[in-house]
Amino acid sequence: MRLVAEYLDRAMQFERMAEYTQDPQLRQQLLQQSEAYRKLATKRATQLGVPPPQADPGG
């Protein structure tokens, strides 16, 4: 379960960085990274047989 939480933490870090950047291209890249980490968290949760994390970006 720890890895799921780490993936979600990393996703939230990218989302916070995206909030503060002025560059639209960089913002898009950061949000894509966040989405990738959220997908990893969901995949890992499925492998562990636990409910997938809630999709709650930015909240």
PDB file of N, CA, C and O in Angstrom:
ATOM      1  N   MET A   1       0.822  -1.195   0.000  1.00  0.00           N
ATOM      2  CA  MET A   1       0.000   0.000   0.000  1.00  0.00           C
ATOM      3  C   MET A   1       0.868   1.262   0.000  1.00  0.00           C
ATOM      4  O   MET A   1       0.443   2.318  -0.470  1.00  0.00           O
ATOM      5  N   ARG A   2       2.073   1.143   0.526  1.00  0.00           N
ATOM      6  CA  ARG A   2       2.939   2.305   0.614  1.00  0.00           C
ATOM      7  C   ARG A   2       3.234   2.881  -0.768  1.00  0.00           C
ATOM      8  O   ARG A   2       3.245   4.100  -0.941  1.00  0.00           O
ATOM      9  N   LEU A   3       3.474   2.017  -1.748  1.00  0.00           N
ATOM     10  CA  LEU A   3       3.792   2.479  -3.088  1.00  0.00           C
ATOM     11  C   LEU A   3       2.626   3.239  -3.707  1.00  0.00           C
ATOM     12  O   LEU A   3       2.841   4.213  -4.428  1.00  0.00           O
ATOM     13  N   VAL A   4       1.409   2.815  -3.440  1.00  0.00           N
ATOM     14  CA  VAL A   4       0.233   3.527  -3.944  1.00  0.00           C
ATOM     15  C   VAL A   4       0.239   4.953  -3.396  1.00  0.00           C
ATOM     16  O   VAL A   4       0.038   5.911  -4.143  1.00  0.00           O
ATOM     17  N   ALA A   5       0.465   5.088  -2.113  1.00  0.00           N
ATOM     18  CA  ALA A   5       0.487   6.414  -1.485  1.00  0.00           C
ATOM     19  C   ALA A   5       1.622   7.269  -2.042  1.00  0.00           C
ATOM     20  O   ALA A   5       1.458   8.474  -2.231  1.00  0.00           O
ATOM     21  N   GLU A   6       2.769   6.651  -2.305  1.00  0.00           N
ATOM     22  CA  GLU A   6       3.891   7.397  -2.871  1.00  0.00           C
ATOM     23  C   GLU A   6       3.568   7.891  -4.275  1.00  0.00           C
ATOM     24  O   GLU A   6       3.913   9.019  -4.627  1.00  0.00           O
ATOM     25  N   TYR A   7       2.919   7.070  -5.071  1.00  0.00           N
ATOM     26  CA  TYR A   7       2.516   7.494  -6.411  1.00  0.00           C
ATOM     27  C   TYR A   7       1.540   8.667  -6.331  1.00  0.00           C
ATOM     28  O   TYR A   7       1.663   9.635  -7.081  1.00  0.00           O
ATOM     29  N   LEU A   8       0.585   8.578  -5.432  1.00  0.00           N
ATOM     30  CA  LEU A   8      -0.393   9.657  -5.282  1.00  0.00           C
ATOM     31  C   LEU A   8       0.274  10.937  -4.784  1.00  0.00           C
ATOM     32  O   LEU A   8      -0.077  12.033  -5.220  1.00  0.00           O
ATOM     33  N   ASP A   9       1.217  10.800  -3.887  1.00  0.00           N
ATOM     34  CA  ASP A   9       1.947  11.961  -3.382  1.00  0.00           C
ATOM     35  C   ASP A   9       2.704  12.644  -4.521  1.00  0.00           C
ATOM     36  O   ASP A   9       2.693  13.869  -4.636  1.00  0.00           O
ATOM     37  N   ARG A  10       3.350  11.852  -5.347  1.00  0.00           N
ATOM     38  CA  ARG A  10       4.096  12.404  -6.481  1.00  0.00           C
ATOM     39  C   ARG A  10       3.133  13.093  -7.460  1.00  0.00           C
ATOM     40  O   ARG A  10       3.444  14.162  -7.986  1.00  0.00           O
ATOM     41  N   ALA A  11       1.975  12.486  -7.702  1.00  0.00           N
ATOM     42  CA  ALA A  11       0.980  13.097  -8.590  1.00  0.00           C
ATOM     43  C   ALA A  11       0.565  14.467  -8.060  1.00  0.00           C
ATOM     44  O   ALA A  11       0.456  15.424  -8.827  1.00  0.00           O
ATOM     45  N   MET A  12       0.336  14.563  -6.766  1.00  0.00           N
ATOM     46  CA  MET A  12      -0.072  15.829  -6.173  1.00  0.00           C
ATOM     47  C   MET A  12       1.043  16.868  -6.254  1.00  0.00           C
ATOM     48  O   MET A  12       0.769  18.057  -6.410  1.00  0.00           O
ATOM     49  N   GLN A  13       2.301  16.430  -6.150  1.00  0.00           N
ATOM     50  CA  GLN A  13       3.424  17.361  -6.293  1.00  0.00           C
ATOM     51  C   GLN A  13       3.435  17.973  -7.692  1.00  0.00           C
ATOM     52  O   GLN A  13       3.630  19.179  -7.844  1.00  0.00           O
ATOM     53  N   PHE A  14       3.226  17.146  -8.707  1.00  0.00           N
ATOM     54  CA  PHE A  14       3.191  17.661 -10.077  1.00  0.00           C
ATOM     55  C   PHE A  14       2.008  18.606 -10.270  1.00  0.00           C
ATOM     56  O   PHE A  14       2.130  19.617 -10.961  1.00  0.00           O
ATOM     57  N   GLU A  15       0.873  18.286  -9.671  1.00  0.00           N
ATOM     58  CA  GLU A  15      -0.295  19.161  -9.782  1.00  0.00           C
ATOM     59  C   GLU A  15      -0.036  20.509  -9.128  1.00  0.00           C
ATOM     60  O   GLU A  15      -0.434  21.544  -9.665  1.00  0.00           O
ATOM     61  N   ARG A  16       0.627  20.510  -7.974  1.00  0.00           N
ATOM     62  CA  ARG A  16       0.960  21.778  -7.311  1.00  0.00           C
ATOM     63  C   ARG A  16       1.919  22.596  -8.169  1.00  0.00           C
ATOM     64  O   ARG A  16       1.759  23.810  -8.296  1.00  0.00           O
ATOM     65  N   MET A  17       2.912  21.939  -8.757  1.00  0.00           N
ATOM     66  CA  MET A  17       3.842  22.659  -9.622  1.00  0.00           C
ATOM     67  C   MET A  17       3.109  23.257 -10.818  1.00  0.00           C
ATOM     68  O   MET A  17       3.398  24.381 -11.227  1.00  0.00           O
ATOM     69  N   ALA A  18       2.167  22.513 -11.374  1.00  0.00           N
ATOM     70  CA  ALA A  18       1.410  22.999 -12.532  1.00  0.00           C
ATOM     71  C   ALA A  18       0.600  24.244 -12.177  1.00  0.00           C
ATOM     72  O   ALA A  18       0.419  25.127 -13.015  1.00  0.00           O
ATOM     73  N   GLU A  19       0.115  24.316 -10.942  1.00  0.00           N
ATOM     74  CA  GLU A  19      -0.660  25.479 -10.518  1.00  0.00           C
ATOM     75  C   GLU A  19       0.160  26.761 -10.550  1.00  0.00           C
ATOM     76  O   GLU A  19      -0.380  27.842 -10.782  1.00  0.00           O
ATOM     77  N   TYR A  20       1.458  26.642 -10.319  1.00  0.00           N
ATOM     78  CA  TYR A  20       2.298  27.817 -10.166  1.00  0.00           C
ATOM     79  C   TYR A  20       3.080  28.216 -11.410  1.00  0.00           C
ATOM     80  O   TYR A  20       3.683  29.289 -11.436  1.00  0.00           O
ATOM     81  N   THR A  21       3.082  27.393 -12.418  1.00  0.00           N
ATOM     82  CA  THR A  21       3.850  27.744 -13.610  1.00  0.00           C
ATOM     83  C   THR A  21       3.056  28.680 -14.512  1.00  0.00           C
ATOM     84  O   THR A  21       1.834  28.582 -14.612  1.00  0.00           O
ATOM     85  N   GLN A  22       3.759  29.573 -15.152  1.00  0.00           N
ATOM     86  CA  GLN A  22       3.146  30.511 -16.095  1.00  0.00           C
ATOM     87  C   GLN A  22       3.194  29.977 -17.526  1.00  0.00           C
ATOM     88  O   GLN A  22       2.490  30.478 -18.403  1.00  0.00           O
ATOM     89  N   ASP A  23       4.010  28.978 -17.754  1.00  0.00           N
ATOM     90  CA  ASP A  23       4.228  28.435 -19.092  1.00  0.00           C
ATOM     91  C   ASP A  23       3.172  27.365 -19.394  1.00  0.00           C
ATOM     92  O   ASP A  23       3.165  26.318 -18.748  1.00  0.00           O
ATOM     93  N   PRO A  24       2.287  27.608 -20.358  1.00  0.00           N
ATOM     94  CA  PRO A  24       1.222  26.645 -20.657  1.00  0.00           C
ATOM     95  C   PRO A  24       1.751  25.271 -21.093  1.00  0.00           C
ATOM     96  O   PRO A  24       1.162  24.245 -20.754  1.00  0.00           O
ATOM     97  N   GLN A  25       2.844  25.252 -21.834  1.00  0.00           N
ATOM     98  CA  GLN A  25       3.401  23.975 -22.287  1.00  0.00           C
ATOM     99  C   GLN A  25       3.954  23.182 -21.099  1.00  0.00           C
ATOM    100  O   GLN A  25       3.744  21.973 -21.001  1.00  0.00           O
ATOM    101  N   LEU A  26       4.652  23.861 -20.212  1.00  0.00           N
ATOM    102  CA  LEU A  26       5.179  23.196 -19.018  1.00  0.00           C
ATOM    103  C   LEU A  26       4.028  22.714 -18.134  1.00  0.00           C
ATOM    104  O   LEU A  26       4.083  21.615 -17.582  1.00  0.00           O
ATOM    105  N   ARG A  27       2.995  23.533 -18.003  1.00  0.00           N
ATOM    106  CA  ARG A  27       1.827  23.145 -17.194  1.00  0.00           C
ATOM    107  C   ARG A  27       1.222  21.841 -17.729  1.00  0.00           C
ATOM    108  O   ARG A  27       0.897  20.932 -16.965  1.00  0.00           O
ATOM    109  N   GLN A  28       1.079  21.772 -19.048  1.00  0.00           N
ATOM    110  CA  GLN A  28       0.514  20.569 -19.663  1.00  0.00           C
ATOM    111  C   GLN A  28       1.394  19.350 -19.389  1.00  0.00           C
ATOM    112  O   GLN A  28       0.886  18.269 -19.091  1.00  0.00           O
ATOM    113  N   GLN A  29       2.702  19.524 -19.490  1.00  0.00           N
ATOM    114  CA  GLN A  29       3.621  18.413 -19.232  1.00  0.00           C
ATOM    115  C   GLN A  29       3.542  17.955 -17.780  1.00  0.00           C
ATOM    116  O   GLN A  29       3.564  16.756 -17.501  1.00  0.00           O
ATOM    117  N   LEU A  30       3.452  18.896 -16.870  1.00  0.00           N
ATOM    118  CA  LEU A  30       3.349  18.547 -15.447  1.00  0.00           C
ATOM    119  C   LEU A  30       2.047  17.798 -15.158  1.00  0.00           C
ATOM    120  O   LEU A  30       2.036  16.838 -14.389  1.00  0.00           O
ATOM    121  N   LEU A  31       0.965  18.237 -15.771  1.00  0.00           N
ATOM    122  CA  LEU A  31      -0.310  17.546 -15.571  1.00  0.00           C
ATOM    123  C   LEU A  31      -0.296  16.154 -16.196  1.00  0.00           C
ATOM    124  O   LEU A  31      -0.938  15.239 -15.680  1.00  0.00           O
ATOM    125  N   GLN A  32       0.420  15.987 -17.287  1.00  0.00           N
ATOM    126  CA  GLN A  32       0.564  14.657 -17.887  1.00  0.00           C
ATOM    127  C   GLN A  32       1.354  13.737 -16.956  1.00  0.00           C
ATOM    128  O   GLN A  32       1.027  12.558 -16.820  1.00  0.00           O
ATOM    129  N   GLN A  33       2.381  14.272 -16.323  1.00  0.00           N
ATOM    130  CA  GLN A  33       3.147  13.487 -15.352  1.00  0.00           C
ATOM    131  C   GLN A  33       2.260  13.074 -14.180  1.00  0.00           C
ATOM    132  O   GLN A  33       2.311  11.935 -13.715  1.00  0.00           O
ATOM    133  N   SER A  34       1.452  14.013 -13.718  1.00  0.00           N
ATOM    134  CA  SER A  34       0.545  13.720 -12.618  1.00  0.00           C
ATOM    135  C   SER A  34      -0.410  12.596 -12.994  1.00  0.00           C
ATOM    136  O   SER A  34      -0.635  11.671 -12.214  1.00  0.00           O
ATOM    137  N   GLU A  35      -0.964  12.685 -14.184  1.00  0.00           N
ATOM    138  CA  GLU A  35      -1.890  11.655 -14.651  1.00  0.00           C
ATOM    139  C   GLU A  35      -1.199  10.290 -14.731  1.00  0.00           C
ATOM    140  O   GLU A  35      -1.788   9.268 -14.380  1.00  0.00           O
ATOM    141  N   ALA A  36       0.042  10.285 -15.191  1.00  0.00           N
ATOM    142  CA  ALA A  36       0.781   9.025 -15.284  1.00  0.00           C
ATOM    143  C   ALA A  36       0.976   8.401 -13.894  1.00  0.00           C
ATOM    144  O   ALA A  36       0.833   7.189 -13.729  1.00  0.00           O
ATOM    145  N   TYR A  37       1.301   9.228 -12.902  1.00  0.00           N
ATOM    146  CA  TYR A  37       1.471   8.704 -11.544  1.00  0.00           C
ATOM    147  C   TYR A  37       0.150   8.202 -10.964  1.00  0.00           C
ATOM    148  O   TYR A  37       0.132   7.213 -10.232  1.00  0.00           O
ATOM    149  N   ARG A  38      -0.936   8.864 -11.280  1.00  0.00           N
ATOM    150  CA  ARG A  38      -2.243   8.400 -10.812  1.00  0.00           C
ATOM    151  C   ARG A  38      -2.599   7.048 -11.441  1.00  0.00           C
ATOM    152  O   ARG A  38      -3.182   6.183 -10.788  1.00  0.00           O
ATOM    153  N   LYS A  39      -2.244   6.883 -12.706  1.00  0.00           N
ATOM    154  CA  LYS A  39      -2.478   5.593 -13.361  1.00  0.00           C
ATOM    155  C   LYS A  39      -1.640   4.501 -12.717  1.00  0.00           C
ATOM    156  O   LYS A  39      -2.113   3.379 -12.533  1.00  0.00           O
ATOM    157  N   LEU A  40      -0.393   4.823 -12.372  1.00  0.00           N
ATOM    158  CA  LEU A  40       0.455   3.844 -11.685  1.00  0.00           C
ATOM    159  C   LEU A  40      -0.144   3.461 -10.333  1.00  0.00           C
ATOM    160  O   LEU A  40      -0.126   2.292  -9.949  1.00  0.00           O
ATOM    161  N   ALA A  41      -0.671   4.446  -9.618  1.00  0.00           N
ATOM    162  CA  ALA A  41      -1.291   4.173  -8.316  1.00  0.00           C
ATOM    163  C   ALA A  41      -2.484   3.240  -8.477  1.00  0.00           C
ATOM    164  O   ALA A  41      -2.657   2.303  -7.697  1.00  0.00           O
ATOM    165  N   THR A  42      -3.302   3.498  -9.487  1.00  0.00           N
ATOM    166  CA  THR A  42      -4.473   2.651  -9.734  1.00  0.00           C
ATOM    167  C   THR A  42      -4.048   1.239 -10.107  1.00  0.00           C
ATOM    168  O   THR A  42      -4.619   0.261  -9.623  1.00  0.00           O
ATOM    169  N   LYS A  43      -3.050   1.139 -10.965  1.00  0.00           N
ATOM    170  CA  LYS A  43      -2.558  -0.183 -11.384  1.00  0.00           C
ATOM    171  C   LYS A  43      -2.025  -0.965 -10.187  1.00  0.00           C
ATOM    172  O   LYS A  43      -2.318  -2.151 -10.036  1.00  0.00           O
ATOM    173  N   ARG A  44      -1.246  -0.302  -9.343  1.00  0.00           N
ATOM    174  CA  ARG A  44      -0.667  -0.973  -8.174  1.00  0.00           C
ATOM    175  C   ARG A  44      -1.761  -1.391  -7.190  1.00  0.00           C
ATOM    176  O   ARG A  44      -1.696  -2.477  -6.616  1.00  0.00           O
ATOM    177  N   ALA A  45      -2.752  -0.544  -6.996  1.00  0.00           N
ATOM    178  CA  ALA A  45      -3.850  -0.892  -6.093  1.00  0.00           C
ATOM    179  C   ALA A  45      -4.573  -2.135  -6.603  1.00  0.00           C
ATOM    180  O   ALA A  45      -4.931  -3.017  -5.822  1.00  0.00           O
ATOM    181  N   THR A  46      -4.784  -2.201  -7.901  1.00  0.00           N
ATOM    182  CA  THR A  46      -5.433  -3.364  -8.506  1.00  0.00           C
ATOM    183  C   THR A  46      -4.596  -4.623  -8.272  1.00  0.00           C
ATOM    184  O   THR A  46      -5.138  -5.679  -7.946  1.00  0.00           O
ATOM    185  N   GLN A  47      -3.290  -4.512  -8.439  1.00  0.00           N
ATOM    186  CA  GLN A  47      -2.394  -5.647  -8.214  1.00  0.00           C
ATOM    187  C   GLN A  47      -2.461  -6.126  -6.770  1.00  0.00           C
ATOM    188  O   GLN A  47      -2.351  -7.322  -6.497  1.00  0.00           O
ATOM    189  N   LEU A  48      -2.642  -5.181  -5.845  1.00  0.00           N
ATOM    190  CA  LEU A  48      -2.705  -5.527  -4.424  1.00  0.00           C
ATOM    191  C   LEU A  48      -4.099  -5.990  -3.996  1.00  0.00           C
ATOM    192  O   LEU A  48      -4.280  -6.497  -2.889  1.00  0.00           O
ATOM    193  N   GLY A  49      -5.075  -5.813  -4.878  1.00  0.00           N
ATOM    194  CA  GLY A  49      -6.432  -6.218  -4.546  1.00  0.00           C
ATOM    195  C   GLY A  49      -7.136  -5.266  -3.601  1.00  0.00           C
ATOM    196  O   GLY A  49      -8.016  -5.671  -2.842  1.00  0.00           O
ATOM    197  N   VAL A  50      -6.748  -3.996  -3.648  1.00  0.00           N
ATOM    198  CA  VAL A  50      -7.385  -2.990  -2.804  1.00  0.00           C
ATOM    199  C   VAL A  50      -8.144  -2.017  -3.713  1.00  0.00           C
ATOM    200  O   VAL A  50      -7.862  -1.937  -4.909  1.00  0.00           O
ATOM    201  N   PRO A  51      -9.106  -1.278  -3.148  1.00  0.00           N
ATOM    202  CA  PRO A  51      -9.850  -0.335  -3.982  1.00  0.00           C
ATOM    203  C   PRO A  51      -8.915   0.701  -4.600  1.00  0.00           C
ATOM    204  O   PRO A  51      -7.971   1.154  -3.953  1.00  0.00           O
ATOM    205  N   PRO A  52      -9.174   1.070  -5.836  1.00  0.00           N
ATOM    206  CA  PRO A  52      -8.340   2.093  -6.478  1.00  0.00           C
ATOM    207  C   PRO A  52      -8.514   3.433  -5.789  1.00  0.00           C
ATOM    208  O   PRO A  52      -9.561   3.696  -5.198  1.00  0.00           O
ATOM    209  N   PRO A  53      -7.501   4.282  -5.857  1.00  0.00           N
ATOM    210  CA  PRO A  53      -7.614   5.602  -5.214  1.00  0.00           C
ATOM    211  C   PRO A  53      -8.674   6.456  -5.906  1.00  0.00           C
ATOM    212  O   PRO A  53      -8.967   6.281  -7.089  1.00  0.00           O
ATOM    213  N   GLN A  54      -9.222   7.357  -5.156  1.00  0.00           N
ATOM    214  CA  GLN A  54     -10.210   8.288  -5.694  1.00  0.00           C
ATOM    215  C   GLN A  54      -9.535   9.223  -6.682  1.00  0.00           C
ATOM    216  O   GLN A  54      -8.436   9.712  -6.423  1.00  0.00           O
ATOM    217  N   ALA A  55     -10.174   9.473  -7.800  1.00  0.00           N
ATOM    218  CA  ALA A  55      -9.654  10.434  -8.777  1.00  0.00           C
ATOM    219  C   ALA A  55     -10.065  11.815  -8.321  1.00  0.00           C
ATOM    220  O   ALA A  55     -11.166  12.275  -8.625  1.00  0.00           O
ATOM    221  N   ASP A  56      -9.175  12.486  -7.583  1.00  0.00           N
ATOM    222  CA  ASP A  56      -9.494  13.783  -7.007  1.00  0.00           C
ATOM    223  C   ASP A  56      -8.343  14.744  -7.213  1.00  0.00           C
ATOM    224  O   ASP A  56      -7.776  15.237  -6.237  1.00  0.00           O
ATOM    225  N   PRO A  57      -7.976  15.028  -8.466  1.00  0.00           N
ATOM    226  CA  PRO A  57      -6.866  15.947  -8.673  1.00  0.00           C
ATOM    227  C   PRO A  57      -7.192  17.331  -8.146  1.00  0.00           C
ATOM    228  O   PRO A  57      -8.286  17.856  -8.350  1.00  0.00           O
ATOM    229  N   GLY A  58      -6.226  17.901  -7.472  1.00  0.00           N
ATOM    230  CA  GLY A  58      -6.379  19.246  -6.969  1.00  0.00           C
ATOM    231  C   GLY A  58      -7.249  19.367  -5.745  1.00  0.00           C
ATOM    232  O   GLY A  58      -7.595  20.482  -5.354  1.00  0.00           O
ATOM    233  N   GLY A  59      -7.612  18.280  -5.132  1.00  0.00           N
ATOM    234  CA  GLY A  59      -8.508  18.418  -3.980  1.00  0.00           C
ATOM    235  C   GLY A  59      -8.158  17.474  -2.953  1.00  0.00           C
ATOM    236  O   GLY A  59      -8.800  17.438  -1.903  1.00  0.00           O
TER     237      GLY A  59
END
